[in-house]
């Protein structure tokens, strides 16, 4: 059970991140100083950095719960389901839920958030750091299954994460071009199925 102190920390963290993202979406990531974010959130600058060591973390906190997700999907898959089948199913389920990380969400704030991330070099760099950690975690999860060597697991993990990233970026781009979500969705599902089919090798 989460203690009261931890709940309070979570509330403060959420409030700081929400204040930061609101400012970033209005004025751009590079146009907002950390001192202004701290003032908007009602905390001191040292307190802000205690919760978020880097300015980029204020943005990526929004998707922090997805870190390590692919590895968790592989480990929690149903008996008889291959890792790639589980990952394909999970991505398709995300599309059905309009999960923002799949790119298939046309809410104005979600669209603006993706535009900010895709157009800000420092956020892209920070995102790739997270992707690298996800690759290692997924490679470990695949290697645990047996029947493959570490190199194969590492290569497949890199391909899976790249596939998910490309799919999400392309889906968002279609929406950013002004195409309706109802038109983009079936194309997104077809693209995801095709992409994961290309990855299906060696029984994975």
Secondary structure, DSSP 8 states (H G I E B T S, - for coil): ---HHHHHHHHHHHHHHHHHHHHHHHH-GGGS-HHHHHHHHTS-HHHHHHH-SSHHHHHHGGGGGGTTHHHHHHHT--TT--HHHHHHHHHHHHHHTT-GGGT----HHHHHHHHHHHH-HHHHHHHHHHHHHHHHHHHHHHHHTSSS-HHHHHHHHHHHHHHHHHHHHHHHHHHHTT--HHHHHHHHHHHHHHHHHHH--TT-
